[in-house]
Amino acid sequence: MTTFLEVDDEFKRVLGYLSNDDMLDDQVIQRMISALNAAEIYVQGAVGQEKTGFYQSEKILPLYKLACFAIAANWFNHPSTAVSSTTAKAIIGQLRGSYDESEVSDDGSIAKS
Protein backbone atom coordinates (compact mmCIF):
# COMPACT_ATOMS: atom_id res chain seq x y z
CA MET A 1 0.00 0.00 0.00
CA THR A 2 1.14 3.48 -0.78
CA THR A 3 0.53 6.35 1.59
CA PHE A 4 0.86 9.81 0.11
CA LEU A 5 -1.08 12.21 2.34
CA GLU A 6 1.06 14.42 4.54
CA VAL A 7 0.61 16.12 7.86
CA ASP A 8 0.14 19.60 6.43
CA ASP A 9 -1.58 22.74 7.72
CA GLU A 10 -4.96 21.42 6.54
CA PHE A 11 -4.66 18.23 8.58
CA LYS A 12 -3.33 20.11 11.59
CA ARG A 13 -6.42 22.37 11.46
CA VAL A 14 -8.65 19.29 11.33
CA LEU A 15 -7.10 18.30 14.65
CA GLY A 16 -7.52 21.79 16.09
CA TYR A 17 -3.93 22.99 15.75
CA LEU A 18 -2.57 26.04 13.97
CA SER A 19 0.51 25.53 11.81
CA ASN A 20 2.78 27.33 14.28
CA ASP A 21 1.09 26.09 17.46
CA ASP A 22 3.43 25.82 20.47
CA MET A 23 1.82 22.47 21.34
CA LEU A 24 3.19 20.89 18.14
CA ASP A 25 6.32 19.13 19.33
CA ASP A 26 8.03 16.19 17.60
CA GLN A 27 5.99 13.63 19.53
CA VAL A 28 2.66 15.18 18.55
CA ILE A 29 3.73 15.42 14.89
CA GLN A 30 4.82 11.76 14.96
CA ARG A 31 1.42 10.75 16.38
CA MET A 32 -0.24 12.71 13.56
CA ILE A 33 1.90 10.98 10.95
CA SER A 34 1.17 7.55 12.44
CA ALA A 35 -2.58 8.18 12.62
CA LEU A 36 -2.74 9.52 9.05
CA ASN A 37 -0.64 6.65 7.62
CA ALA A 38 -2.79 4.09 9.45
CA ALA A 39 -5.96 5.78 8.18
CA GLU A 40 -4.70 5.63 4.59
CA ILE A 41 -3.88 1.95 4.94
CA TYR A 42 -7.31 1.34 6.47
CA VAL A 43 -9.19 3.15 3.68
CA GLN A 44 -7.15 1.52 0.91
CA GLY A 45 -7.65 -1.89 2.50
CA ALA A 46 -11.39 -1.31 2.77
CA VAL A 47 -11.81 -0.01 -0.79
CA GLY A 48 -9.11 -1.63 -2.94
CA GLN A 49 -5.44 -1.32 -3.79
CA GLU A 50 -4.88 -2.65 -7.28
CA LYS A 51 -5.70 0.46 -9.34
CA THR A 52 -2.65 2.70 -9.42
CA GLY A 53 -3.50 6.38 -9.30
CA PHE A 54 -7.12 5.87 -8.23
CA TYR A 55 -6.83 7.77 -4.95
CA GLN A 56 -4.85 10.65 -6.47
CA SER A 57 -7.36 11.26 -9.27
CA GLU A 58 -9.11 14.63 -9.30
CA LYS A 59 -12.58 13.19 -8.63
CA ILE A 60 -11.55 10.80 -5.86
CA LEU A 61 -8.88 12.69 -3.89
CA PRO A 62 -11.28 15.00 -1.98
CA LEU A 63 -13.38 12.06 -0.72
CA TYR A 64 -10.28 10.01 0.03
CA LYS A 65 -8.77 12.85 2.07
CA LEU A 66 -12.03 13.40 3.93
CA ALA A 67 -12.29 9.72 4.88
CA CYS A 68 -8.62 9.52 5.89
CA PHE A 69 -8.78 12.77 7.88
CA ALA A 70 -11.96 11.67 9.69
CA ILE A 71 -10.44 8.33 10.67
CA ALA A 72 -7.02 9.77 11.55
CA ALA A 73 -8.55 12.53 13.68
CA ASN A 74 -10.66 10.01 15.55
CA TRP A 75 -7.66 7.74 16.16
CA PHE A 76 -5.46 10.70 17.13
CA ASN A 77 -7.97 12.10 19.62
CA HIS A 78 -9.21 8.74 21.01
CA PRO A 79 -6.37 6.25 20.51
CA SER A 80 -7.57 3.60 22.94
CA THR A 81 -11.27 3.54 22.05
CA ALA A 82 -11.48 4.80 18.49
CA VAL A 83 -13.44 3.10 15.78
CA SER A 84 -14.19 4.42 12.31
CA SER A 85 -16.71 7.22 12.29
CA THR A 86 -20.08 6.89 10.59
CA THR A 87 -18.96 9.58 8.17
CA ALA A 88 -15.84 7.66 7.22
CA LYS A 89 -17.81 4.43 6.74
CA ALA A 90 -20.27 6.20 4.41
CA ILE A 91 -17.43 7.71 2.38
CA ILE A 92 -15.66 4.34 2.17
CA GLY A 93 -18.88 2.85 0.78
CA GLN A 94 -19.03 5.58 -1.84
CA LEU A 95 -15.36 5.09 -2.73
CA ARG A 96 -15.94 1.33 -3.11
CA GLY A 97 -18.62 2.00 -5.69
CA SER A 98 -16.38 4.36 -7.62
CA TYR A 99 -13.47 1.93 -7.35
CA ASP A 100 -15.51 -1.00 -8.65
CA GLU A 101 -16.78 0.99 -11.62
CA SER A 102 -13.56 2.72 -12.59
CA GLU A 103 -10.58 2.16 -14.79
CA VAL A 104 -7.54 4.36 -14.21
CA SER A 105 -5.60 5.36 -17.31
CA ASP A 106 -1.86 6.03 -17.47
CA ASP A 107 -2.42 9.80 -17.14
CA GLY A 108 -4.29 9.29 -13.83
CA SER A 109 -7.72 10.04 -15.20
CA ILE A 110 -10.59 7.77 -14.27
CA ALA A 111 -13.09 6.36 -16.73
CA LYS A 112 -16.22 4.46 -15.81
CA SER A 113 -16.15 0.90 -17.10
C-alpha positions in Angstrom: 0.0 0.0 0.0 1.1 3.5 -0.8 0.5 6.4 1.6 0.9 9.8 0.1 -1.1 12.2 2.3 1.1 14.4 4.5 0.6 16.1 7.9 0.1 19.6 6.4 -1.6 22.7 7.7 -5.0 21.4 6.5 -4.7 18.2 8.6 -3.3 20.1 11.6 -6.4 22.4 11.5 -8.7 19.3 11.3 -7.1 18.3 14.6 -7.5 21.8 16.1 -3.9 23.0 15.8 -2.6 26.0 14.0 0.5 25.5 11.8 2.8 27.3 14.3 1.1 26.1 17.5 3.4 25.8 20.5 1.8 22.5 21.3 3.2 20.9 18.1 6.3 19.1 19.3 8.0 16.2 17.6 6.0 13.6 19.5 2.7 15.2 18.5 3.7 15.4 14.9 4.8 11.8 15.0 1.4 10.8 16.4 -0.2 12.7 13.6 1.9 11.0 11.0 1.2 7.6 12.4 -2.6 8.2 12.6 -2.7 9.5 9.1 -0.6 6.6 7.6 -2.8 4.1 9.5 -6.0 5.8 8.2 -4.7 5.6 4.6 -3.9 1.9 4.9 -7.3 1.3 6.5 -9.2 3.1 3.7 -7.2 1.5 0.9 -7.7 -1.9 2.5 -11.4 -1.3 2.8 -11.8 0.0 -0.8 -9.1 -1.6 -2.9 -5.4 -1.3 -3.8 -4.9 -2.6 -7.3 -5.7 0.5 -9.3 -2.6 2.7 -9.4 -3.5 6.4 -9.3 -7.1 5.9 -8.2 -6.8 7.8 -5.0 -4.9 10.7 -6.5 -7.4 11.3 -9.3 -9.1 14.6 -9.3 -12.6 13.2 -8.6 -11.6 10.8 -5.9 -8.9 12.7 -3.9 -11.3 15.0 -2.0 -13.4 12.1 -0.7 -10.3 10.0 0.0 -8.8 12.9 2.1 -12.0 13.4 3.9 -12.3 9.7 4.9 -8.6 9.5 5.9 -8.8 12.8 7.9 -12.0 11.7 9.7 -10.4 8.3 10.7 -7.0 9.8 11.6 -8.6 12.5 13.7 -10.7 10.0 15.5 -7.7 7.7 16.2 -5.5 10.7 17.1 -8.0 12.1 19.6 -9.2 8.7 21.0 -6.4 6.2 20.5 -7.6 3.6 22.9 -11.3 3.5 22.1 -11.5 4.8 18.5 -13.4 3.1 15.8 -14.2 4.4 12.3 -16.7 7.2 12.3 -20.1 6.9 10.6 -19.0 9.6 8.2 -15.8 7.7 7.2 -17.8 4.4 6.7 -20.3 6.2 4.4 -17.4 7.7 2.4 -15.7 4.3 2.2 -18.9 2.9 0.8 -19.0 5.6 -1.8 -15.4 5.1 -2.7 -15.9 1.3 -3.1 -18.6 2.0 -5.7 -16.4 4.4 -7.6 -13.5 1.9 -7.4 -15.5 -1.0 -8.6 -16.8 1.0 -11.6 -13.6 2.7 -12.6 -10.6 2.2 -14.8 -7.5 4.4 -14.2 -5.6 5.4 -17.3 -1.9 6.0 -17.5 -2.4 9.8 -17.1 -4.3 9.3 -13.8 -7.7 10.0 -15.2 -10.6 7.8 -14.3 -13.1 6.4 -16.7 -16.2 4.5 -15.8 -16.1 0.9 -17.1 
